[in-house]
Amino acid sequence: MTALARWCYRHRYVVLALWLALLVTLGAVTAARGTSYSDEFSLPGTESSKALELLEQASPDQAGDTAQIVLHAESGSITDAALEQRAAPMLAEVAQLPHVVSVTGPYDEAGAGQVSQDGTIAFATVQFDGLAADIPVEDIDKVIDTAQAADGDGLQVELGGQAVQSQEIGGVAEIIGVVAAAIILFIAFGSLFASLMPILVALFGVGVGIMAIGQLSFGMSLSQIAPTLAALIGLGVGIDYALFIVTRFRNGLKSGLQPEEATARALNTSGRAVLFAGGTVVIALLGLLVLNVSFLAGMGVGAAITVLATVAAAITLLPAALGFFGMRLLSRRERRQLAENGPSASHAQEGFWGRWAHRIANRKALFGVVATAMIVVLSLPALSVRLGLSDAGNDPETSTTRQAYDLLAEGFGPGSNGPLLLVAELGDDSDAQALTSLATTLQQTPGVAAVTAVPTQPGATIGMIQVIPTSSPQDEKTSELIQRLRDDVIPPAENGTTMQVHVGGATAIFDDFADVLTSKLPLFIGVIIGLGFLLLLLAFRSIVVPLTAAVMNLIAAAASFGVLVAVFQWGWGSELIGAGPGGPVEAFLPVIMLAILFGLSMDYQVFLVSRMHEEWTHTRDNARAVTVGQAETGRVITAAALIMIFVFAAFILEGQRVIAEFGVGLAAAVAIDAFLIRTILVPAVMHSLGNANWWLPGWLDRILPHLSVDPADEPLPEETAGEPPAAELVSR
């Protein structure tokens, strides 16, 4: 690392030019080629996927996604001649748009039932020729714009459905997060250059990473939230990684090192820790591949690429930037003190964090119990977590999808927003009769509001029944209805026939998605915990340190999930942040959150324990090692945590429930990890365990390769040590 630091420092113009060239090249390619993000995912082996496959084989045009154009008469009836003369031509125009197979409206014979009982609300069903993920954004926009052109003068037109969604996720969140980080860094450093340096380096890394995954979207399935998730993670870790190195560089300057030597020392110590910490985040994110779900694998790969880009920027671009600014990364007051008083050692052990570390050492049992109790309280809501998929009822109130959802629920019941589709494999005419009998049975089934059987032609091999639940798509009662149909209602209808009925539709697909992920969660947790244990075992030559880290990571995740459940499932404040009423936690959130939290927790664990391990290696005094390690890393860890909290929390302002869940969950997790676990619980536990923290069987020590994460500072070379001339300091 020293050689890399010196090369980048001495060839700083070359390094900067290479990074700028990379950004410009990727930007030009992205501008010319665009991106190909897609929310498509498959769940092979599930009943809902089988229903979709059958529908695609029998009637490809009908297997595409649908949208609803909801019409609301602000006065009178939607069938009044004046309103019909405006709405009907609009629906006919929509039917002629690209990728639209048909439009069934309330003014057609087939759509006679699509008018509410009071006559004020109606809807038209737009059938697309493919899934929403496969339809160009501009063609969906044409449908939206054409329909809403009829809005006004007593007619309200809104659109809903899977195909109608926000095509752009992103806004001011990234800017707010960056500004908050800059303020925190300026308060911490007192130097404009020192506060801007981590941000600029992180922005370079995130920019390269996001444009790279944009091009990767042509080769693999990457969802539309992948770049936002990558930016969220990349900004957080990128700023933190640069912060750790800049802090070590500043300490080197204060101790009398010349800028080049301080750069080499910072990269050879904190830079190594950044490599290790970044590697653990990447491994955790790539752990999503074991779930074998392309939708999640794409998000993991995209975020991992962005983290790699931020690590690369931290260990190459940052040393070059340090060469440009040198002593100016110290504030004027710090440079003046250095010129007047000469080099000084770190006084971290004498300040607040030194006093706090001694207080933890002296009251380890009390602090350990209090921290544990707080984490348990925060974790309790996680016991009632319900995974699923929130529906349009959680969209921002001003969005057309939310207003369409509310109008449909008002006019036709909440279940109309997520009908179930029963697809039957038919063998002969008797199977068709059995399907008709099933439709009659379904009408008497609790939880079913309406049943519509699609007429079956003689000799048909596929039959369909649409079932509208009495509850909304995200309601737990709808999940119970799906299970009741599969377990209790459909099997008796199939007995004595060759008919096989599969419950499908968007609501059933997402319900199956939650079941698949829940079943694979133990495997995923085992993989990332096992990898983390192995990495820490290699780094710190200890059995207890990795075990402690594994337990702490799990309880941090439990506490953050508890906060998520309280806010988004129980609805404690979800309306205030524009996330709608309480509903299920997104099914894919736990696995992605676990991957991210594991990586971020490992970051803090590495920076905290590496300093403790360094002191233990020198003194063999556990109490001193834990106290010194906490005292000297507490300030930078909490500053880094505050930056991450503000960056993550800023994403709540995106106006997207899924992104808000990530923002709240990750911000809560970092706060719990940094301010409860790393600054209280971990030191308290390590004080209690004593020398056992560093125990490793001799036979295991002999066979394990040696890996140095944060080596001790080397003695200063005579030609680079000492105090720079006062005149030079003042002039810089």
Buried (B, 14 or more C-beta within 10 A) or exposed (E): BBEBBBBBBBBBEEBBEBBEEBBEEBEEBBEEEEBBBBBBBBBEEBBBBBBBBBBBEBEEEBBBBBBBBBBBBEEEBBBBEEBBEBBBEBBEBBBEBEBBBBBBBBBBEEBEEBBBEEBBBBBBBBBBBBBBBEBEEEBBEBBBEBBBEBBEEEBBBBBBBBBBBBEEBBBEBBEBBBBBBBBBBBEBBBBBBBBBBBBBBBBBBBBBBBBBBBBBBEEBBBBBBBBBBBBBBBBBBBBBBBBBBBBBBBBBBBBBBBBBBBBBBBBBBBBBBBBBBBBBBBBBBBBBBBBEBBBBBBBBBBBBBBBBBBBBBBBBBBBBBBBBBBBBBBBEEBBBBBBEEEBEEEEBBEEEBBEBBBEBBEEBEEBBEBBBEBBEEBBEBBEEBBBBBBBBBBBBEEBBBBBBBBBBBBBBBBBBBBBBBBBBBBEEEEBBEBBEEBBEBBEEBEBBBBBEBBEBEEEBBBBBBBBBBBBBBBBEBBBBBBEBBBEEBBEEBBEEBEBBBBBBBBBBBBBBBBBBBBEBBEEBBEBBBEBBBEBBBBBBBBBBBBEBBBBBBBBBBBBBBBBBBBBBBEBBEBEEBBBBEBBBBBBBBBBBBBBBBBBBBBBBBBBBBBBBBBBBEEEEEBBBBBBBBBBBBBBBBBBBBBBBBBBBBBBBBBBBBBBBBBBBBBBBBBBBBBBBBBBBBBBBBBBEBEEEBBEBEEEEEEEEEEEBBBBEBEEBEEEBBEBBEBEEBBEB
